[in-house]
């Protein structure tokens, strides 16, 4: 059996690339790191690193251990968090990870509901985009995850294995255009009418949704700028640098006076869902938070 402390040290060495860097991050001495790694190499029966100049390179055995050891540590952390919560039957703080447009719309609305029902509950919020945000839930760094996917996008079953999924909402997409734009004032337009436009794209998943919607209409979008900052997208569109295809949730905090929105004929939709662990949702305080998010989504 592996020593979890040795696995943690090994994971830090593999990530930082040297014993000295790992020692600084773990606040211990380099000889202590070396001693832990020699003991781990004796246990596995061979070298895990080879020296390359001033740094270290993983051997094949080291690469496999880095990949599987990190996953194991994440599972252990998540298991410890779930067991601790269930054993105490109470959590005073709920940790929520959500993507940016949800943290400024769904989560505050849910927090307002909870403030009335459970005034002593504390919420800790962190922003995270899929697919990376799933690792936070898997390693026990958050209790609830609000994530999204687009219509037709394949689901990474490995990332969500064992998790409970609670659907929250389905959002049609809309065009964001400057107030003086030729399409401004129209109630609804087809994607084909935007073929000659320049575009401001969002995060990688949002950009993929834009590519798919344009491909459905028979053209490739002329993307002049990409950013995952929703406020930056608004400013870029208002400045006339392009138009954008955005989910309806983004429009809930649309404040720029130089913008307007137009409905678009497209099959593209964004699906928002909440993820947690089945055992955690048995706790009344977690169940109440989930219910609040479901209620907030129904009103969005």
Order of alpha helices (4+ residues) and beta strands (2+ residues): alpha-alpha-alpha-beta-beta-alpha-beta-alpha-alpha-beta-alpha-beta-alpha-beta-beta-beta-alpha-beta-alpha-beta-alpha-beta-beta-alpha
